[in-house]
Amino acid sequence: MVATATPAASAHPWAVRGPPPLLTRAEADEPPPGADWNPSDLSPPQAHAPPGPGTGPPTDPAPTAALTSDELEVTAVEVRLEVVRGGERLPDGRHVPRSGGAAVGHATYKLSRPARAGEELVLLNFAEALEREPVELDEVAKATYLDGPFRRGKLVVGEHSGATGVRQPNSRRDVEVTLSEGTDTLTLAYTVEVPRRYWPFGCSRRRCSLSGAVAPLPSVKARGGARLDPDARVVAPARWTVDARFASVPTWSPGHVPTAREAKLLGRDELVVASGAVGAAEVAYPEVFWGPRWKRAREIHRGVEIEVLHMFWRPGDQVPEERKLQLYRDVPGHLLRIGREAVDVATIAGLEPPPDSRLLLVQGPLRAEIAQAHPSAVLVSDQFLQVSPGRRFQGFHQAATARAVLDAIMYGAYVGRHDPSTDLWLYDATATALLDVWRARRAQGDEFASDILRRITFVPMVDNFLYTGQAAFAQSYFRGSEDVLPLRLHPLYFSHPLPTGRRIHEKMIDLLTPAQREAFYEKVVRDRTGDPVAAAEAAYGRSLAWFFDQWLAPYPPVDYSVQQVDSEQLDDGRWRHTITIRRAGEHAAIEPVQVLATERGGQRHYLVWNGSTKSGTNIEVSPGTDTVDHVFTLETQNRLRSVMVDPRARLLEEPQGRRRNVDPLYNNRSPPSFRFVYTGFGFEVSASEFLAGKTPASRLQALSGRVLFEMSRRRDLRSLGHLQLHRDRESAAAIGGGATMWFGEKINRRRRRGRVRLFGEVHSLTGNGLDRTPGVRFAQSLSVIDDTRKFSLWPDRGHRLAFGLYAQETIRIEDPPVRDHRHSLTLSGSWVHIWPLAHQHTLASRLELTMMVPLVGQPEFRSLVRAGGVDGLGAYGGNELFGRGVALAQLEYRHMFWSNFNVNLVHLFWLRGIGGTLFTGVASVSPCDTLRGWFGKESWYGQVGYGVTAFLQLLGVTPQFVRFDVAVPLVRRRTACLDEVLPDYLADYQGVAPGDFQLPRVGVNLTFLQPF
């Protein structure tokens, strides 16, 4: 076992802290969960490679020196750009879609030396980085990238000089140029087509961004760990000069006052160009934006001009006098404040931007992240601060923006001083370190959504949010040591698997003591051109070749688990525990693994395994080279309550082996924690039936309600328990319980594709309904379901196939007592399919067949199959259509009218979009006493209707859904059922004359879930 100790606080003013402890000040005598593991336990680098095929000593760390003078590089790029707005025409006459844009460019690349014959230059093509629609993402995640039907961006290269050949060979269509001998200048003519898509590259809400696609990007081979793809490339910085103009107004250029004629042609649009970093002339790429004129807020702080281009008006109450509950935040005020604070933090660290630097923040339709750093500008989402008005929740948005601003400042401080691969992680690692300083100055704790919401996980939306991660900006709300980039859709990261600097910084927190980290950052600040790997090794005191070889590569997929806990009581009454922690993965990850052992009395013990197979004396290696067990021995006063791996969420885990359909964090705790969650309250009102009712009993028939609970071992995707309390048309009260067993592939982080559901219920049957005899009903059901929909609230593809068996036994309570009990069996099958038509346009179909078979006694209304109501044809009442068999077919065309709303509904909900549903359906209903006549001419009923849907976010985080439907019945008939005539019997049981009773002409329903 590796002993840990709380390190002394550093006196350096910008010392980078380790993870704050997961305990209160009263528990300060405990080692904090973020305590560093003892470096003395680290074996020499050769010992860190676990045995296995192909394992050998780690390679040398990535070179960090800048490119040598003999390597051909691009030193400068001059670009002339004509921007073609949506609705205008390209020079070749092609029409640019109104929702998109285009740019016609001419780029001149100046080379560092004359080219040799046949020498090649690779220019990266970010315009076509997103090659296809990302259907592997769920609907919530995908909606942060696409704002319309998927259309791939396009780069078309035309005439060129200085080259013997230009081709675009790979799937991304990068530009490979074969240079002419002796050429020192390459020119390319090209056209970039910008699709309708959220930023950083795309057009949305008439605002367009060319981030990374102003021109094909100079590149060099990526350098990193041994598992790095040899074809990976990194964008190389150069001096960029951009002359951009609107094609329709070629006489006007940004920064100049337009003439009257130019102003008329410009309309409300403007063009913004940014081609330099904060305090640096070289950048990986410049920025070009255009769209309706931005509003501006400027100020100069410490000689740095901070400019914010924002989309919305500023409220009257502005920072720092902004009121907590005002509906709209002072976005530019917050951004200016964050900019000032970032400049202050950089200055304290000795990395102050030079005077007359410019820090540009541009607000636009960015949805994948709250804020995103680029070399020449920081992009900020138009949904910035659209979250709960509480300071803690808004801190998530502010911290993400502060990191992006620090990234922009640090990029200017380090760009061009090393190999581009090294600069890539170094500037971001420094910015991530400085973010801790920013948090300390803000008095903003190191807390995330799980810390804030863990006391209210019984609320279903909170539970779903925490454990599925299906939310906009989800990464900002959860703790971790890795920037997870689902699509790597960023110009600096799309062409290679190298990590962001956050990974390197966080892994250094695990490896180095606070004093060593302070020494490392002081050294890279003092000597910005020095080798950061050498600086890290000097601070650490031994080689770190293995460290950079491992982490400057794709993250090694591993899964950690509490494999076994054995306890025995000692003679003195204390307890000795043997705790086995398992690491499974094809590629070993040498990283510290923290374990929290908690006694029944509440005492905590923090244990750390440094990840090496050679450290310590109590190591066991399991069979198979990809699995390693580490054994801790611990003595405690009391028995253990729980053992948990990685209590501070420092590790990134993936399921390993054949079973990849599990949550990798489920096995991180022994025993698994139990969850009992209120999962929903359903209240259904058939408004038309309610209004048509003439008695309290009949109106009560139109009301149904239920309260649902769910229980399971947390993060267990194998089984769930259910508890339900409800009332409906037939039952005055009912209670039910059951279990669901999951199987098949994992669809999202909360469920698998298939499930078997067993459920039992007890109903207290009312005598005030269509059946005049009260009673008690016992019901049992079995369902087998295959569901591939990733997000059921508004799925855009997938299916749900279900088969069910429902048995019920009704004990009738009559006076005088009569043995007239009823037993029946109901079989059902249904198929729901979502057919994607276009972006936010889907066709949803439902086929369902249900058949009831009486076993003992005659059927009752409450045992027959209903074809009307919310669950069937909503145009008909739930007491209107009965039969022994019902065949149902429904079709819905679901579409979006307006999206991209930013309507604040008193801070509880944010309205994001309004959609509509055109639906129809037919049903064939058999007679009540036989299946004969089913599908006959007189058995058919139909409906048409329309629904309006509101797409909401709760507290700006959790997706919500509300739907209001109005439907018209197409056919109505008088039918005989159980010796009664419908609908006359509906009047009779209310004590109303048949001539005074009329069925509702339309069905009106309000739901909070899709009907199917």
N, C-alpha and C positions, 0 to 999 in steps of 0.2 A: 504494500500500500504506500502511496506517495503522500507524505505529510504536507499540509498547506499551512500557510500563515498569512495573516493580514499584513500587506506591505505598508510601510510608512508613506504618508502623503508627501508628494513632491513639493518643493518650494518654488519651482519654476512657474512663472505666471501663466503660461499656457500649456502646462504639463497635461498630457493626455491621460485621462483616468481609465481604469478598467471598468467593466460593467458594474453599475451600482449594485449593492447587495440586495438580495431578495428577503429582507428582514427589517424589523424596526430598530430604532436606536436602542431600545431596551435590550435587544438581542445582540448588541455590538460585540459581545465577547465571543460570539460564534465566528468562525471563518466565513467570509462572504462567499456566495456562490460564484462570484467572478474572480476569486483569488487566483493568482498565477500559480502554475505548477512549478515545482522546483527544477530549475535548469540543470542542477547537478545530476538529476535522474536521467537526463538525456544521454543516450549512448552516442558514440561517434557516428557520423553520418552513415557509414557502411552498415551499421546495425539496424538502421531504420527500415530497411526493405524486408518485408516478411518473406518467408520462403515461398517460392512459386515459380511457374514457368516464365522464363524471360526476365527474371529479376537479377539485377546486378547493381553495382554501386551507382549512386545518382550521378547524373551528368553535371557538367559545370553549369553554374548559373548563367542566365541569359546575359549576353554582352550588353553593356549599358553605354558604351561610348557612342558618340554621334557617327554617322556614316563616314567612312574614310574618303579621302579626296579622289580616290580612283573609282569609287562606285558612282555610277551615273544616277543623278538625281535631278529633280525639277527644282529650280531655285526661285522661280517667279512665274506667275500666271497672270496674263492680261486678258480680260473678258469684256467683250461688247455684247450686250444683251438687249433684245427687244421683247418685251413682255406682251403677250397676246391675251387679252381678257376673255372670259367666257362670253360666248355669243358673237365674237369677232372671227375673222378668217386668217388663216396662216398664209404666207406668201404663195404657197402652191394652190390656194383656193379652198383648202379643206376648212370646214366649219369647226370651231372649237366648242364643245358642249358648254351650255350656259352655266352648268354647275362645276365646270373645271377651269382649266387655264393651260397656257403653253408659253414657252420661251424659245426664241430663235437666237442662237448664240454663235459667237466666233471667238475661240480661245487660242491664245498664243502661249506656248510653254517654253520657257527659257531653261536650257539644260546647263548643268554644272561644267560640262566639257563637251568637245565634239564627239559625236557618236562613232563607234566602230561599225564596220559593215556587218549587217545582220543583227545588231544589238536591239533588244526589245525593251519597250516601256509599257508597263501595265497601268492602265487608268481604270479606277473602280467606278462602277455604275450603280449609284444608290437609287436612281429613279426606278429601277426594276428589281429592287431588293425584295419586295413582297411579290413573290412569283404567282401565288394562288390564294384563293380565299381560305383563311385559317379555320377550316371546319373542325379541327381538333380541339379548338377552344369552346368553352360553353358560351351561351348567348350573352352573358354579362361581360365576360372578358372580350369577346369579339366586338361587342358594341363600343369598346374603347378605341378601336382601330378603324372601323369602317363606318362611314356616314352615308352610305348609299350602296347601290349594287357594286359588287367588286369589279373594278377595272384596273388592270395593271398599268402602272406608269410606263413611260416609253422614252427611250433615248435613241434617236436616229442620227447616225454620223454621216455627214455628207462629204464635201470636198475637203482635201487635206494637202499639206505640203510639208516637205522634210521627211517623208516616210515613203518606203517602197510598198508598204501594205498595211491595211487596217482591217481588223476582223473582230467579231464579237462572238467567241466560240462557246462559252459555257452557258449554263442555264440562267445565270444572272446577267449575261450579256455584257460582261466587262469588256473594255476596249483594249485590245492588245495591238500595239503599234510596232512594226518593224521599221527601224530608223534607217535613213540613208546615211552612207558613210560621210563623216565630216560635218553632219548637220548639228547645229547647236540651238536650233529653234524649230519647234513643231507647231503647226497651226491646224486647227480642226474647225470645221463648220458643223453645227449640229442643231437638232431640235429636241426639246424636252416637252413631253406631254404630261400635264399634271392632272391626276384623276381627282374625283370627288372623294376625299378621305380626310380624316383628322390629321392634324399636324403630328410630326415635324415636316413631312412632305405630303402636301395635298391641299385641296381647296374645300372649305366648309364654311357655311354661313357667309359666302362671298369673300372670305378672307383666305388668301393663298400663301403658302410658304414653300420656298425652294431649298430648304435646309439639306445640304449634302448633294444637291442636284443642280447647282448653278452651272457646273461643267463637270466632265469626267475628272475624277480625283486622282492625283499622283499617289503612288503607293510604293511600299517596300515590303519585303518578306517579314512576316511576323516572327518574333523571337520570344521563346519562352521555354516551358518545360518539355520533357521528353515525349509526352503524349500529344503535343500540339500538332495539328494537321500541317504537313509540310507545304501545302498549297495556300495556307492562310496568309493574308496580307493585311497590312495596317496602312491607313491613310498617312501620307507624309506631309508635313507642313511646308508651306512656301509663302512667298510674298504675293498677295493677291491684289489686283487692281480691277475694279468692276465699274463699268460705265453702263448702267441699266436705264432704260427708258420704256415708256409704253409705245408699242408699235403704232398706235393710232395718234400719238402725240409725240413724234420724234424730236421736235424742237425743244421740248421741256425735259429737264433732268432734275432729280431729287435735290432738294435744298435751295432751289430757285423759285422765286415768286412767278407764277404763271401769268401770262397775258390774259386778256379777256377771252380771246379765242381759245387759248390753251385751257383756261379754266372751264369753258363750256365743254370741251372735248374730254377733259378729265372727269367731269361730273363730280361725284362725291368721293372718287377714288384717289388714293395716293400710293406712292411707291417708296419703300424704305430699303436702303442698302447699308449693310454693316460688314466691313471687310477686315477689321483688325481686332485683336484680342485686347484685354485690359492690360495695357503696358507692354504689348509685344506687337511686332510688325508681322511676324510669321503666324499663320493659322493653317489648320487642316483644310478649312473651306470657309467661304464667306456666307453671309445670310442675305436673302432677298425676300421681302414680303410685299404684298399689295392687297388692297381691298378698301372698304369704306374708311374714311379718315379716322385715325385713332385720336383719342383725346390724350393730352400730354401733361405730365407732371415732372418737373425738374428741380434739382437742387445740387449744390456743390458741397461736398463734405471732404475735408482733408485734401483739397485740391482735385478730387475725383468728381467728375460730372456724372450724377446718377439720373438717368432718364427712364421714365416709365411710360410706355405706350399702352393705354388701357381702353377697354371697349365701352364701359358704362359710365354714366354720370357719377360724380362724387356726391354723397349725401351731405346734408347740412352739418351734421355732427361728425367731425373728422378726428382722426388720430392726433393727439392723445385724448381728446374729449369724446371719443366715440362711445355711444351708449350700448350697453350689453345687449339689449333686446330690440334695437332698431332692426328693421327688416333687411336692409342691405348694408353690407360692410363697406367701409372706406378702403377699397382695394388698393388704389395708388398710395394712400397713406401708409398702409401696412407694408407695401413693397418698398417704399422709400425708407421706412424705418429699418426693415431687414437689410437693405443695401447699406445704410449707415453703419449698422451693427457689424456687418460682414467686413467692411473696410476697417473698422476699429479693431476687430479680432485679428485681421491680417497684419495690421500695424503693430499690435502688441507682440505678435509672433516674429516680427522682423521681416515680414513679407509685404510691406505696404506697397500699393500700386504707385507708380511714379506720378508726379503732378501732371495735370492736364489729361489724365486717362479718362476713358469714357466707359461707364458700366450701363449697358442697355438691357432693359427688361421689357419684353413684348408679350402682351396678353392676347391669346387667340384660342381657337378651338383645339386645344390639346387635351386628350382624355386618358391616354395610357399612363400618365404621371401627373402629379400636381404641378410640378415644375421640372424643367429639363434643361441642363446646361449644354450650351454649344460654344464653340470657340469665340464667336463674335457677339453672341446675345444669349440671354436666358429666356426661354419660353415659359410662360405661366398660363395655366389652364383658365378658361373662362368660367370654370366652376370653383375657382380658388375661394376658400372660406365659406362655401355653401354647405355648411355642416352645422351641427348643434352649436348654439352661441356660447356654450360653456368654454372657458379658457382652456381646459384640458383637451377637448376635442379639436379646437381650433389650433392648438399647438402642433397637431400632426401635420396640418397644411403648412404652418409657418416653418416648422423644422425642415420639411422637405424643400421648401423654397430657399431657406437659408443655406442648405447644403448645395443647392444648384448655384446660388450666387457665389458661395465660397469656391465652388468648382471653377466658375468662370474666372475668378481672381487668381486662383492657383494655376490654372491653365496658362495664363499670361506670364506667371512667374517662372514656369519650368519648360514651356514649349521650346523645342529646338535645341535643348541643351544636352540631350542624350539621344539614343536610338528611339524612334517613335514608339516602339513597344514598351520601353521603359518609362518614357514620359507619360504614357497612357495610364499606368497604375500609380506612378509617383505623385502626380498632381492631385489625383482623386483621393489617394490615401491621406495626403496632407490636409485636404479639405475635410475629409471625414473626421480626422483628428481635431481639427479646429471647430467642427460642429459641437463637440463636447464643451469647448470653451464658450461657444455661443450659448449653449444650453445653460451653463453655469452662470453666465452673466444675466441671462433671462430668468434665472431661478426656475427653470423648467426641468422637471424631473425626467429621468430616463424611464418613462412609462409608455405602455402601448395599450391598445384597445382591450386586451385580455386583462390587464391590471385594473382598468377602469370599470369594466363590465362584469367581472367575474362574480360579483355578488348578485347579479340579476340574470344569470344564465337560464333561469326558469322561464324567462320570457322567450317565446318561440323564435321571434325574429332575431333576438340577440344570440341565442344558441345557434341558429342557422348561420348567422354572419360569422361567428367565431370559428366554426368548425367546417364550413364549406369554403370560406374566403370568396364567395361570390358577391363582389361589391366593386364599385369603381374605386380606383386608387387603393386597392386592397393592400399592396405592399407597404404603404405608408402606415398602416394601422397595426402591423404585426412585427414582433421582435425577430431578429435574425442577424446572421453575420454575412449574408450574401445578397447581392442585388439579383433577384430572379428576373430574367428578361425572357418572357415567353416567346417573343418573336425576334428579339435582338434588332428591333427596327429603329436603329439609331446610326447616323453616318459614321460614328467612331467605332461601332461594335458589330456592324452587320457582316463584315467580311472575314471574321476570325472568331475563335472561341475564347480569347483572352478575357480575364475577369476585369471588373472595375476595381478601383483602388480600395473600395470598402472591404473586399475580401482580404487583401494584404494587411490592411490596418487591423481588422478584427483578429486575424490569425496572429499578428504580432502582439496583440493584447494577451492572447493565450500563451504566447511563447516567452516574451520579454517581461522583466519586472518593470514597474513604473519608471524607475531611474534609468533603466536601459532604453526604454522607449523615449524618454526625454532626451537622452544622449543622442539617439538616432535622429530624432527630428531636429535637434539643435544643429547636428552636423550637416544635414541636407539643406537646412536653411542658411547656414553660414557659407556653405560651398555648394551653390545650386548646380554647378557643372560637375560636381564630384560623382563618383560611382555610388548609388544608394545601396547596392548589395554589399559593397565593401564597408559602407557606413553601418549597415545593420550588423555585419559580422564583427566589426570593431566594438560595437556597443554590447553585443551578445558574448563576445569572448571566444567564439569558436566558429567553425564553418557553418554556413547556412545554405550550402549548395543544394542539399536535399529539400530545404524549405521552398526555395524559389522554383526548383524543378517540379515539385508537387503542385504548387498553387498557381503557377503561371501556365496553366493548362486547363482543360475541362475539369470541372469538379468531380473528384472520384466518387462514383455512386456507392454508398455504403448504407447499412442499416444497423443500428445499435439496439440491443434489447437487454432486459434483465432476464437472464437465462434461468437462474436458480438462486433461491435464498434458503440456506439451511441454518437452523438455530438450535443451540443446546444450552441448558442452564448449568452454570458452574456451581461448585460446592459452596461458594460464598454468596450465592443468590443472584449474581450477575449473569449476563447472557453473552455468549460468544456466537457470532454470526459469520457464515461464509457466504459471500455475495459474488456470484459469477456474472460478469458482464460480457456479452458476445458482440463482436463486430463481424458482420458478413458483407462481403463485397469482392468483386473480381480484382479491383485495384485497391491496395491498402491505402488508407488515409492516416498519416501520422499526425494526430491532433489530440489535444487533451480532452478527455471525456470526464465530465464531472458527474458525480453520483451524490444524491441527497438521501440519506437514511434518517428516518424520523422515528423516534421512540413513541410509545404509547403515552408517555407523560409530556410529549411535545418537544423534548430535547432533539436538536438537529445535529447531524454529523455530515460534513462535506468531505467527500473522498474524491481524489483525482487520479486518473490513469493517464499517463502522458502519451499513450497510443503506441508506444514502441513494444515490439515483441521480446525485447532483450532487457528491459528495465525491471527492477524488482526481482524478488525470488519466488513469488507465488504465481507464476504464469503457467497456464495450460493451453496447449494448442489442440484445437478440435480436429478431427479427421477432415481432410480437404484443405487445400492451401488457401482458399478464399475466406476461411472462417477462423477467427482467433478469439479465444476466451481469456479474460483476465479475472483473477480471483482476488477479492479483498477479504481480509479478516478483520473483524471489528468486534470490540467488547463494549457492551452498554449496560446501564443500570436496569433497564426494563426491556420487555419484548419490543420488537420493531412493529410499528404501525404500517410503514410503507417504505419502499425503496424506489427511487426515481432516477432515471438517466437524463441528463441535460435539463435540469430544472430552469435554466435561464435561456433556453432555446438558442444555444450557440451553434448547434450543428445543423447541417442540411442532410436529410436522410431520404432514401428511396427504398422501396421494397426490393428485396433480392430473391434470386432463385426462381423457381417455377411459379410461386404464388406472388403475383404482383397486384392482386386485387384487394389489398389491405391498406389500411392507413399505417404508414411506417412508424408513427408515434404511439400506436396502440400498445406495443410491447415495451414501451419505455418506463412503465410503472408496474410494480408488483406489490400488492394485488392491484388490478385495474380499478380506477376510481369509478364510483357508481353515479349515474345521473338520473334524476327524476325531474322531468321537464314538462311544464304546461306547454303544449304545442299548439293550442288554438282554441278559439271560441267561435263557434259557428251559429249564426242566427239568420234564419231564412224566413222571409215574408213573401207570400204570394199576394201582392197588393190587390190584384183584381179579385181574388177569392175573398180576401178580407172585406173589401168594400161590398161585395155581393152578399155576404152573410147577413142573416137577419136575427140571429141569436148569438149570445156570447159563446155557446158551444161551437157553433159553426165558424165563428171568427177565430176561435182558438185552433180550429182545424187548419187554418192557413198559416199558423206559426209553428216553426220547428227550431229547436236549439240544441246545441251540444257543447260540451267541454271535453277536450281531449288532453290526455297525458301520455307521456312516453318515458320509458325507462330502459336503460342499457348500461353496459360498461362503456365508459367514455372512449370514443374513437373506435369502438368495436363495430366492424362492418359485417359481422356474422349473424347477429340476432338482436331483436328489439322486443321489448314488452310494451303492451298497450293497455290503457285504461280509458274508458269512455263513460261519461254521464250524459244522458240526453232525454229529450222528450220530442214526440212527433205526433202525427195525426192519430195514431193508434194507441200510443203509450202515454200515460200520465207521467210516468217516470221509468227510466231504464238504466241499468248499469251493465257494462260489458268489459271483458278483458281478453287478452290474447297475446300471441307472439308471432313475430315475423322472422323467418330464417332466410338470409340473403345468400346468393350464389352468383357465379359468372363474373365477367369482367367489371372493373370499377368504372362507373359512369362519371361520378364526381367524388369529392372527398367525403361525402356522407352516405353514399349508397352504391350498391352494385346493380348490375343489369337485371338479374332475376331474383324472385323472392317467392316463398311459400308462406301464406298467412293463415293462421288458425285463430278463430275468435269465438267466444261464447258470450251470450247475453241473457239477462233476465228482465222481462218487461212486466210492468203493472199496467194491464190493459184497461182502458177507460170504457165505460158503457155509454158515453155521450156521443159516440161517433156513429158511423154507418152501421156498425155492429152494436146492438143494444145490450149485449151481455158482457159484463166485465170478466176479467180473468187474469191469469198469469201465463206468460209465454216464456218458454225456454228455447233458445235458438243457438245453433252451432253452424259455423261456416268454415269452408276450406277454399282458399283461392291460390291459384298459381299464376304468376304475373311475369311477363318479360317486357321491360320498359327501357328503351334506349334514349329517351329524351334527357338532355343534360340539364335543362332548367325548365321546370314544368309550368311556371307562371306565364312565360311567353316563348315557348319553344319554336324554333324555326325549322326543325327537322327531327326525325325519329319516329318511333312507334311504341304503342303499348298494346300488348296481346295478353288477354286475361281469360281464365276459365275458373268458374266458381261452383260450389255446391253448398246449398243452404238448407238446413233442416230445422223445422220448428215443431214444438209440441205445445199446444194451447190447452191449459186447464181452465175450463169455463166455470165461473162461480155464479150459480143461479139459486134462487130461492123459490120453492124448495130445491134442495140439492138434486141435481140430475147428472148421471154419468154420461156426459155428452162431450167428451174431449176430442180435440181435432189434431191430427198429425199430418204434416205434408213435407214434401221435398221439392226444392227449386234448383234447377240447373241453369247456368248462364255461360255465355261466351261473348267476348267483345274484342274488337280490333279497332284501335285508334291510330291513325297515321297522319303525320304532318308532312305536307308536300311543299317544299320551297319553290316559290315562283320567281321572286326577285327579293331584293333587300327590303325587309319589313313588309313583305307581301307573301302570305302563305295560304295554302288550302288545307283545311283540317277536315278529315273524314272520320266517321264513326259508324261501325256496323255492330249491332248487338242482337243476340238471340237469347230469350229467357223463356223457360218453360216450367210450370208448376205442376206437380203430380200429387194429388191427395192420397194419403196412405190410410188414415183412419178418420171416419166421419166426413161430413160434407164440407166443402170449402166455405170460408167466410170472406167478406170483403178484405179483411186485414191479411188474409193469406194469399189472395190473388195477386197477379202481377199488374202494376200500374204503368200506363204508357204516358201519362201526363205529369205535370209538375216540373220542378227545377231540374231533376235528374233525367227527364225524358223530353217530351214535346212541351216546352214551356208555355206555349199559347193556350194549352188546355190546363184545367185545374187538376190537382192531384187526386180529387175524388170523382173524376169525370169518366175516365177510360179504364176499364178493368177487363182482364181476360186470363185464361189459363196459360196462354202463350202470347208473347209479344215479340215481334221482329221490328227492329228500329234501324233506320238509316238517316244520318244527319251529315250535312255538309256546311262548312263555314269558310267564308273568304275573309281572312283577317288582314287588316292593313293599317298603316299609320298615316294619319292626316298631317300632323305637325310633330316634329321632334325638336330637340335642342332648346326646350323651354328652360327658363331659370326663374320660375315663379315660386316665391317663398310663401308657404301656407303656415303662417305664425310659427315658424321654426320647427314645427312637428313634421311636416312633409314638404318636399320640394316636387312640384309638378314638372316632369321632364317631357311628357309627350301626350298627345291625344290620338287615339286610334279608333277604328270602327270595325264592325263585324257584320257582314251580310250573311244571313244563315237561312237555311231551309231544312226540312226534315219530313220524313214520312214514317208511318208505323202501321203494321198490320196486327190487329188485335183479334184473338180468337174469342169465341163465346166463353161465358163463365163456367159452363157445365161440361164442356167438351172441347177437344182440339179440332173437331170437324168444322169446316168453314174457315179455318185459319188460312189466310192468303186469298180468301174469296173476294168477290167484287165488293161486298158490303163491309169488309173488314178494314178498309184503308182510311187513314186519317193523315192530314198534312198540316204544315205550318210554314209561314215565311215571316221573317222579322229582321230587325236591325238592332245592333247594340253599340253603345259608345263606351270606350275603354279609356281609363286614365292610368298612365304609367307614372308611378311616384317613387320617391326615395324617402324612407323614414330617417329623420335626423341627418339627411344628406348621405346616408350610408347604405341601408338595406333596401333592395328593390321591392316595391309593392305593386299591387294591382287591384283596380276596382272596375267593375263592369255593370252597366245598366242596360237591360234588354227590354224591348217591346216586340211582341210577336202576335200575329193574327192567325187564328185557326182557319183552315181552308174547307173543312168538312165537319158538320155536326149531325149526329143521328140520335134518334130515340132507340135505346137498346134495352133488352131484357137481361137482367143479371140477378141470379139468386132469388128468383120469384119477385123481383122488383123491376120497375121500369125507370131507367135513367134518361133524362135528368130529373123526372118528376119526383123520384124518391129523395133527391137532395132538398126539395121544397118540403116534402112530407116530414122528414125527420127534424126539420126546423119549425114545424108547426105553421107553415105558410101555404096558402092555397097555390096550386100549380100555376094558375094564371097570374099570380102576383110575383112569381119568381122568374128571374132571367139570368142565364149564365153570362159572365163577363165577355164583352166583345173582343177584348185583347188580353193577352197575358203580359204582366209587367214583373220583372225580377231584377233584384240587385244581388250581386255575388262578389266575393273577394278571391275567387279562384276560377280558372277556366272550367266550363261545364264538362269538358272532356279533353 
